[in-house]
Each structure stands twice: as C-alpha cells, then as structure tokens.
Amino acid sequence: MYAIKIYLSRPKKSGLATKDAYFMESLLWKNYYLMRDLEDNVVHVYTRKEKAESMADHLQELNPKMLIQVTEDIPPVALARALKKKSENEKEIASKESNSQTVKTDQA
C-alpha cells in the first residue's frame, strides 16, 4: 500500500557535506503529514504505485513550493482505517448496483 507524504516546507540545501544527506533527512522526519480525506480524516491509500506517483506528481505541479513524495510508511492504525473505509465504500457501490438492477427488472 502507498500513501502520499506532504512535507510542511521544502528543505533548503545546507551546503554541509554529510554522508547520505543525513542532515536534510533528519530535518524532514518530523515535518510531514499523510494526505487525508477532508471529511473524515482517513488517509488516502493506493494499491498501485503508479497511481500514487501520478497523483503525487500532479500535486507537486500544483504546489511547487511543497515537497510531495510517495511512501509505504503508513502507521498501522491509519492503514486499518483506510482499508475499512475502502471496503465500506465498495459494499455501498455493490448494493447500489444491485438495487439499480432490481429496478430495471421490475420495470421490464
């Protein structure tokens, strides 16, 4: 599963020669959030990496001052809530489809 990680500010290059960019990464670890639904605050999760990357690229184009990345580091509680919401939405869609099919057969 993949999620979109949005950093509060784009890091500035420090000019320090550090191994594996440790200085920049350590500052970023705390200053981010995962993209969530505005109505119920559930994290958006994607099953396909390509779809998550295309969404992150689109958001990056809209917000060039922010740093937006795709991550697999999703807290277990947030992942469970997202999967629960996804399954509930699939059940609602399935029930609506079955209701629309029964209405069509009743009219025939």
C-alpha positions as CSV (number, residue, x, y, z in Angstrom):
1,M,0.0,0.0,0.0
2,Y,1.1,3.5,-0.8
3,A,0.3,6.9,0.6
4,I,1.3,10.5,-0.3
5,K,3.6,12.2,2.1
6,I,3.4,16.0,2.2
7,Y,6.2,18.0,3.9
8,L,5.4,21.2,5.6
9,S,8.2,23.0,3.8
10,R,10.7,22.2,1.1
11,P,14.1,21.7,2.7
12,K,16.9,24.1,1.8
13,K,20.2,22.6,0.9
14,S,22.5,23.3,3.8
15,G,25.8,23.1,1.9
16,L,27.1,20.7,4.5
17,A,28.9,17.7,3.3
18,T,27.1,14.9,5.1
19,K,27.0,11.2,4.4
20,D,23.8,10.1,2.5
21,A,22.2,13.5,3.1
22,Y,21.6,12.7,6.7
23,F,21.3,16.3,7.8
24,M,18.5,17.0,5.3
25,E,16.7,13.8,6.0
26,S,16.7,14.2,9.8
27,L,15.0,17.5,9.5
28,L,12.3,16.0,7.3
29,W,11.4,13.1,9.5
30,K,9.2,15.3,11.8
31,N,7.8,17.9,9.4
32,Y,5.3,16.0,7.2
33,Y,1.8,14.6,7.1
34,L,0.0,12.0,5.1
35,M,-2.7,13.2,2.6
36,R,-6.1,12.7,4.2
37,D,-9.8,13.0,3.3
38,L,-11.1,16.3,4.4
39,E,-14.5,14.9,5.6
40,D,-13.4,12.0,7.8
41,N,-9.6,12.4,8.1
42,V,-8.9,9.0,6.7
43,V,-5.5,8.6,5.0
44,H,-5.7,8.1,1.2
45,V,-4.1,4.8,0.3
46,Y,-3.3,3.5,-3.1
47,T,-2.8,-0.2,-4.1
48,R,-0.8,0.7,-7.2
49,K,2.4,2.6,-7.0
50,E,1.9,4.1,-10.5
51,K,-1.4,5.7,-9.5
52,A,0.1,7.1,-6.3
53,E,3.1,8.5,-8.2
54,S,0.9,10.2,-10.8
55,M,-1.2,11.8,-8.1
56,A,2.0,13.0,-6.2
57,D,3.4,14.4,-9.5
58,H,0.1,16.2,-10.2
59,L,0.0,17.7,-6.7
60,Q,3.7,18.7,-7.0
61,E,2.9,20.6,-10.2
62,L,0.1,22.5,-8.4
63,N,2.2,23.2,-5.3
64,P,5.9,23.7,-6.4
65,K,6.9,25.2,-3.0
66,M,6.0,21.9,-1.2
67,L,7.8,18.6,-1.2
68,I,5.4,15.7,-2.0
69,Q,6.5,12.1,-2.1
70,V,5.1,8.6,-2.2
71,T,5.7,6.4,0.8
72,E,5.0,2.9,2.1
73,D,5.4,4.0,5.7
74,I,1.8,4.1,6.8
75,P,1.0,3.8,10.5
76,P,-0.9,0.5,11.1
77,V,-3.9,2.3,12.7
78,A,-4.2,4.7,9.8
79,L,-3.9,1.8,7.3
80,A,-6.6,-0.2,9.1
81,R,-9.0,2.8,9.0
82,A,-8.3,3.4,5.3
83,L,-8.9,-0.2,4.4
84,K,-12.1,-0.3,6.5
85,K,-13.4,2.8,4.6
86,K,-12.4,1.4,1.3
87,S,-14.3,-1.9,2.0
88,E,-17.4,0.1,3.2
89,N,-17.4,2.2,0.0
90,E,-17.2,-1.0,-2.1
91,K,-20.1,-2.5,-0.2
92,E,-22.2,0.7,-0.8
93,I,-21.4,0.6,-4.5
94,A,-22.3,-3.0,-4.8
95,S,-25.6,-2.5,-3.0
96,K,-26.5,0.5,-5.3
97,E,-25.7,-1.6,-8.4
98,S,-27.8,-4.5,-7.2
99,N,-30.7,-2.1,-6.3
100,S,-30.5,-0.5,-9.8
101,Q,-30.6,-3.9,-11.4
102,T,-33.7,-4.9,-9.5
103,V,-35.4,-1.7,-10.5
104,K,-34.6,-2.4,-14.2
105,T,-36.1,-6.0,-14.0
106,D,-39.2,-4.7,-12.2
107,Q,-39.8,-2.2,-15.0
108,A,-39.5,-4.9,-17.7
